[in-house]
Amino acid sequence: MLSPIRIGIAGLGTVGVGVIKILRDYSNSIEIKTGRTIKIVVVSAKSREKNRDQPIDSYHWESDPVNLALRDDIDIYVELIGGEDGVAKESIEAAISNGVHVVTANKALLAMHGNKLAEASEEREVLLKFEAAVAGGIPVIKVLNEALSINKVTRVMGVMNGSCNYILTRMEESELSYESIFKEADDLGFLEADPTLDVGGIDSAHKLAILSSLAFGTNVNFSGVNVQGIEAISIDDIKHASDMGFRIKLLGVCEMTEAGLEQRVKPCLVPAGSPLGLLEGGTNMVVIETEDSGSIILQGPGAGRNPTAHAVVSDIIDIINGSKIKTFGVPYKLLKNALVSDFSVDAPYYIRLLLEDKPGALAKVTASLGKESISINRMRQYDHESSKAPVLIVTHSTSSESVEKVLKELPKTGVITQEPVALRIEELNY
Ligand SMILES: NC(=O)c1ccc[n+]([C@@H]2O[C@H](COP(=O)([O-])OP(=O)(O)OC[C@H]3O[C@@H](n4cnc5c(N)ncnc54)[C@H](OP(=O)(O)O)[C@@H]3O)[C@@H](O)[C@H]2O)c1
C-alpha cells in the first residue's frame, strides 16, 4: 500500500472549505482514480476561532502560510487565500523552493507573476496547477492545455465574470439602472470586497491574460490587456441594443493578429440569439476558436464553492497521477514575448447620440462619420418629446482608431447634447 499524499491548505474560505469537503466526500473516488489516499495534514487561515462548516481540529494549524508551505510533511500546497501579492505569493514561492507541488485558484497572482512562478516551478521540477483560476467550474485550462494541446487557436473569447453578467442581464430584465442593480448584486454578496475588480473588468482581464498565454504560447501579459468595465452602461444602451437585436456583454477577447497580440476586455454587443447573447445571470462562457476543430463552446458556473473546489481537486488528482504538463502548456523558456497590438481588429460599432432636433443636425453627424470613412449600416431615430433626439447608428466594419477619432469629432459639430457612446459589435463565427 502506497503512503497517502499529504496536503497542506492555506485559506479556509468559500473555496478552501469546499476543497476539504470534497476531499472527504469523494475519498473513495480519488483512491480509485489515483491509487492513493489523501491526507490533509495542515491548514491555515487568518482566524483560528472562526466556524468553518467542516471539522478541522484533526489537522495541524499554521498561522503563517509561508511556514505551512515550508513544512517537510506535505507533498502538495493548496493556496486559496487570494490576492496578487503578499502572503499568497510568498507562500507559493516558499512551497516551490521547498520542492512541493502547488495548486491555486488565484488568477490575480498568476496574471501578475505567472511567468516568474512558471520559471521557478519548472526549474525546481514541481507542478503549478490552476484550473480553478479561470471561469471557476469550467475546465477551460485543461481544454486548452490538454484536449487542444497542439491545435492552432485563433481566438478565445468569453464572459468570465459572473457578477457583471448578472448585472447586465438583471438590468435588461428589470429595466432598472446600473446603480440599482449594482446595489442588488452587492447586497446578495455577488461582488468582490473591491467591486471595481468585477465591474471595472480587472478580474476578467486577469483571466484573459492567463488564457491568452495558454492559447498562443506567449508570456502572460496582463498590462497588455485593454480594459474597460461596465460602469458606464446605461439602461438606454441595453434597451436600444436589444431593440436592434443585440445584447451587451462584458467580453474578454484575445486573438493573434497581423499587428500582434490583441487582448481586450470591453462591453460589446453580440447577437441576442447567439450562445453568448443567451447567457443569463452569473453563468460563464468561454469560446475557443481553432483552425482544425472549429469553435468549442464551454459554459458553466464561473464561481461558487462546489464547482471551484472540484476544479482544485482535479488538479490535485492530476499531480498525483504524474501530470507532466508545463505550467502554460510549453516549457517556460519557449513562451514568446508577443508584440502587443495597439488597435482592435475592425468590427462594426453601435454608436448612440443625443442630437439637437434641428434641420441639418443629422447631416453634420453623417459628415463626421464620412470624414473617418465610417459607413452606416443601420440608423434609427427614437420618438422624443423634448428638443433632443436619441439616434442610434450601427456602422459597417471599421477600425477602432476611426471610431476613437469620430467620438472626439462629434461633440465639435455643435449638434450633440451628450457624450456619444460607442460599443463594439463582436462578430461571431457560430
Ligand atoms: N469564491 C469563488 O467562487 C472563487 C472562484 C474562482 C476562484 N476563486 C479564487 O480562490 C481564492 C480563494 O477565494 P475564496 O472565495 O475562497 O476567498 P475567501 O472566502 O475570502 O477566503 C480567503 C481565505 O484566506 C484566508 N486568509 C486571508 N489572509 C490570510 C493570511 N494572511 N494567512 C492565512 N490565511 C489567510 C482567510 O482566513 P479567514 O477565513 O480566517 O478570514 C480565508 O479563509 C482566490 O484566489 C479567488 O480569486 C474563488
The ligand as an SDF file (V2000), in Angstrom:
LIG
                    3D

 48 52  0  0  0  0  0  0  0  0999 V2000
  -15.1110   32.0790   -4.4420 N   0  0  0  0  0  0  0  0  0  0  0  0
  -15.1220   31.5990   -5.6790 C   0  0  0  0  0  0  0  0  0  0  0  0
  -16.1670   31.1640   -6.1800 O   0  0  0  0  0  0  0  0  0  0  0  0
  -13.8530   31.5490   -6.4610 C   0  0  0  0  0  0  0  0  0  0  0  0
  -13.9010   31.1220   -7.8030 C   0  0  0  0  0  0  0  0  0  0  0  0
  -12.7150   31.0180   -8.5400 C   0  0  0  0  0  0  0  0  0  0  0  0
  -11.5240   31.3820   -7.9440 C   0  0  0  0  0  0  0  0  0  0  0  0
  -11.5110   31.8450   -6.6500 N   0  0  0  0  0  0  0  0  0  0  0  0
  -10.2220   32.1960   -6.0600 C   0  0  0  0  0  0  0  0  0  0  0  0
   -9.9910   31.3440   -4.9530 O   0  0  0  0  0  0  0  0  0  0  0  0
   -9.2240   32.0210   -3.9700 C   0  0  0  0  0  0  0  0  0  0  0  0
   -9.9610   31.9670   -2.6510 C   0  0  0  0  0  0  0  0  0  0  0  0
  -11.2130   32.5890   -2.8000 O   0  0  0  0  0  0  0  0  0  0  0  0
  -12.3640   32.4710   -1.6860 P   0  0  0  0  0  0  0  0  0  0  0  0
  -13.5970   32.9850   -2.3400 O   0  0  0  0  0  0  0  0  0  0  0  0
  -12.3690   31.1520   -1.0580 O   0  0  0  0  0  0  0  0  0  0  0  0
  -11.8560   33.5740   -0.6520 O   0  0  0  0  0  0  0  0  0  0  0  0
  -12.3870   33.8060    0.8430 P   0  0  0  0  0  0  0  0  0  0  0  0
  -13.6840   33.1680    1.0620 O   0  0  0  0  0  0  0  0  0  0  0  0
  -12.2530   35.2730    1.0870 O   0  0  0  0  0  0  0  0  0  0  0  0
  -11.2950   33.0420    1.7200 O   0  0  0  0  0  0  0  0  0  0  0  0
   -9.9840   33.5050    1.8660 C   0  0  0  0  0  0  0  0  0  0  0  0
   -9.3380   32.7200    2.9620 C   0  0  0  0  0  0  0  0  0  0  0  0
   -7.9850   33.1520    3.1050 O   0  0  0  0  0  0  0  0  0  0  0  0
   -7.6980   33.3110    4.4860 C   0  0  0  0  0  0  0  0  0  0  0  0
   -6.6460   34.2920    4.6590 N   0  0  0  0  0  0  0  0  0  0  0  0
   -6.6440   35.6010    4.3640 C   0  0  0  0  0  0  0  0  0  0  0  0
   -5.4640   36.1620    4.7080 N   0  0  0  0  0  0  0  0  0  0  0  0
   -4.7160   35.1770    5.2440 C   0  0  0  0  0  0  0  0  0  0  0  0
   -3.4260   35.1250    5.8080 C   0  0  0  0  0  0  0  0  0  0  0  0
   -2.6500   36.1960    5.8970 N   0  0  0  0  0  0  0  0  0  0  0  0
   -2.9900   33.9400    6.2800 N   0  0  0  0  0  0  0  0  0  0  0  0
   -3.7550   32.8230    6.2160 C   0  0  0  0  0  0  0  0  0  0  0  0
   -4.9940   32.8100    5.6740 N   0  0  0  0  0  0  0  0  0  0  0  0
   -5.4600   33.9880    5.2160 C   0  0  0  0  0  0  0  0  0  0  0  0
   -8.9990   33.7700    5.1100 C   0  0  0  0  0  0  0  0  0  0  0  0
   -8.9650   33.4910    6.5030 O   0  0  0  0  0  0  0  0  0  0  0  0
  -10.2370   33.7770    7.4690 P   0  0  0  0  0  0  0  0  0  0  0  0
  -11.3140   32.8490    6.9890 O   0  0  0  0  0  0  0  0  0  0  0  0
   -9.7610   33.4420    8.8180 O   0  0  0  0  0  0  0  0  0  0  0  0
  -10.5760   35.2200    7.2800 O   0  0  0  0  0  0  0  0  0  0  0  0
   -9.9990   32.9050    4.3400 C   0  0  0  0  0  0  0  0  0  0  0  0
  -10.1540   31.6700    4.9610 O   0  0  0  0  0  0  0  0  0  0  0  0
   -9.0000   33.4350   -4.5240 C   0  0  0  0  0  0  0  0  0  0  0  0
   -7.7770   33.4810   -5.1960 O   0  0  0  0  0  0  0  0  0  0  0  0
  -10.1430   33.6030   -5.5140 C   0  0  0  0  0  0  0  0  0  0  0  0
   -9.8630   34.5400   -6.5350 O   0  0  0  0  0  0  0  0  0  0  0  0
  -12.6410   31.9310   -5.9060 C   0  0  0  0  0  0  0  0  0  0  0  0
  1  2  1  0
  2  3  2  0
  2  4  1  0
  4  5  1  0
  4 48  2  0
  5  6  2  0
  6  7  1  0
  7  8  2  0
  8  9  1  0
  8 48  1  0
  9 10  1  0
  9 46  1  0
 10 11  1  0
 11 12  1  0
 11 44  1  0
 12 13  1  0
 13 14  1  0
 14 15  2  0
 14 16  1  0
 14 17  1  0
 17 18  1  0
 18 19  2  0
 18 20  1  0
 18 21  1  0
 21 22  1  0
 22 23  1  0
 23 24  1  0
 23 42  1  0
 24 25  1  0
 25 26  1  0
 25 36  1  0
 26 27  1  0
 26 35  1  0
 27 28  2  0
 28 29  1  0
 29 30  1  0
 29 35  2  0
 30 31  1  0
 30 32  2  0
 32 33  1  0
 33 34  2  0
 34 35  1  0
 36 37  1  0
 36 42  1  0
 37 38  1  0
 38 39  2  0
 38 40  1  0
 38 41  1  0
 42 43  1  0
 44 45  1  0
 44 46  1  0
 46 47  1  0
M  CHG  2   8   1  16  -1
M  END
$$$$
